Amino acid sequence: MNLSILSLESLSRIDPSPFFILSLIPYLVFLHYASKTKSIPKLSFLGFKLTLLFVFMTIIFAIISQIYFEDELTNVDLLHGLAESFLTISDALVVFGFVLMLQKVRSKKLLRGE
């Protein structure tokens, strides 16, 4: 059995771009169905949508780092940090939306005396 297919060297030669683009398909399906449910707070849903902005900005910053710094995005700290800040903002909105929802549910229970 030839295990060279599974070597790190052969895996490192695979271009991840198609996987990156293909991973957007299930996320877009998730956003579609999430938009139809009332279970997800609007602020959290906005955070989920802003994750796409993170993806877009990551692609832009990766191109800039290749053109101007001739290096990968992960090696250009300023651009990498800026790209990750978009993910931080979107994640914060998701969490904050659910926290507000839970506080609202808790206050309703307290008002009813449960």
C-alpha positions as CSV (number, residue, x, y, z in Angstrom):
1,M,0.0,0.0,0.0
2,N,1.4,3.4,-1.0
3,L,1.1,5.9,1.8
4,S,2.9,8.7,-0.1
5,I,-0.5,10.1,-1.1
6,L,-1.0,11.0,2.6
7,S,2.4,12.6,3.1
8,L,2.4,16.2,4.4
9,E,4.5,17.2,1.3
10,S,1.8,16.0,-1.1
11,L,-1.0,17.5,1.0
12,S,0.9,20.9,1.0
13,R,0.8,21.0,-2.8
14,I,-3.0,21.0,-2.8
15,D,-4.5,24.4,-3.6
16,P,-7.0,25.2,-0.9
17,S,-8.9,27.7,-2.9
18,P,-11.6,25.3,-4.2
19,F,-12.3,24.0,-0.7
20,F,-12.6,27.6,0.5
21,I,-15.1,28.5,-2.1
22,L,-17.0,25.2,-1.7
23,S,-17.3,25.8,2.0
24,L,-19.4,28.9,1.3
25,I,-22.2,26.7,-0.2
26,P,-23.3,25.1,3.1
27,Y,-22.9,28.4,4.9
28,L,-25.2,30.2,2.4
29,V,-27.7,27.4,2.8
30,F,-27.5,27.9,6.6
31,L,-28.1,31.7,6.1
32,H,-31.1,31.0,3.9
33,Y,-32.8,28.8,6.4
34,A,-31.7,30.9,9.4
35,S,-33.4,33.9,7.8
36,K,-36.7,32.0,7.8
37,T,-36.6,31.1,11.5
38,K,-37.6,33.3,14.4
39,S,-35.3,31.3,16.8
40,I,-32.3,33.3,15.9
41,P,-32.2,36.9,17.2
42,K,-31.8,39.6,14.5
43,L,-28.6,40.9,16.0
44,S,-27.1,37.3,15.9
45,F,-28.3,36.8,12.3
46,L,-26.5,40.1,11.4
47,G,-23.4,38.6,12.9
48,F,-23.8,35.5,10.9
49,K,-24.2,37.5,7.7
50,L,-21.1,39.6,8.6
51,T,-19.1,36.4,8.6
52,L,-19.3,36.7,4.9
53,L,-17.7,40.1,5.1
54,F,-14.9,38.5,7.0
55,V,-14.4,35.9,4.2
56,F,-14.4,38.7,1.6
57,M,-12.0,40.9,3.5
58,T,-9.7,37.9,4.1
59,I,-9.5,37.3,0.4
60,I,-8.8,41.0,-0.3
61,F,-6.1,41.2,2.4
62,A,-4.6,37.9,1.1
63,I,-4.3,39.4,-2.4
64,I,-2.8,42.6,-1.0
65,S,-0.3,40.7,1.1
66,Q,0.8,38.7,-2.0
67,I,1.1,41.8,-4.2
68,Y,2.7,44.3,-1.9
69,F,4.5,42.1,0.6
70,E,5.1,39.0,-1.5
71,D,4.1,36.9,1.4
72,E,1.1,35.0,2.8
73,L,-1.5,36.8,4.8
74,T,-0.6,34.8,7.9
75,N,2.9,36.3,7.8
76,V,1.7,40.0,7.4
77,D,0.6,40.7,11.0
78,L,-1.2,44.0,10.3
79,L,-3.3,42.7,7.5
80,H,-3.9,39.4,9.2
81,G,-5.0,41.2,12.3
82,L,-7.4,43.4,10.3
83,A,-8.9,40.4,8.6
84,E,-9.4,38.6,11.9
85,S,-11.0,41.7,13.4
86,F,-13.9,41.3,11.0
87,L,-14.4,37.8,12.4
88,T,-14.2,39.1,16.0
89,I,-16.9,41.7,15.3
90,S,-19.2,39.2,13.6
91,D,-18.7,36.6,16.5
92,A,-19.4,39.3,19.1
93,L,-22.7,40.2,17.4
94,V,-23.7,36.6,17.3
95,V,-23.0,36.1,21.0
96,F,-24.4,39.5,22.0
97,G,-27.7,38.7,20.2
98,F,-28.2,35.4,22.0
99,V,-27.2,36.9,25.3
100,L,-29.9,39.6,24.8
101,M,-32.4,37.0,23.9
102,L,-31.6,34.9,27.0
103,Q,-31.9,37.9,29.2
104,K,-35.3,38.8,27.6
105,V,-36.5,35.2,28.3
106,R,-35.2,35.3,31.8
107,S,-36.9,38.6,32.6
108,K,-40.2,37.3,31.2
109,K,-40.0,34.3,33.5
110,L,-39.3,36.5,36.4
111,L,-42.3,38.7,35.6
112,R,-44.5,35.7,35.5
113,G,-43.1,34.5,38.8
114,E,-41.5,31.3,37.6
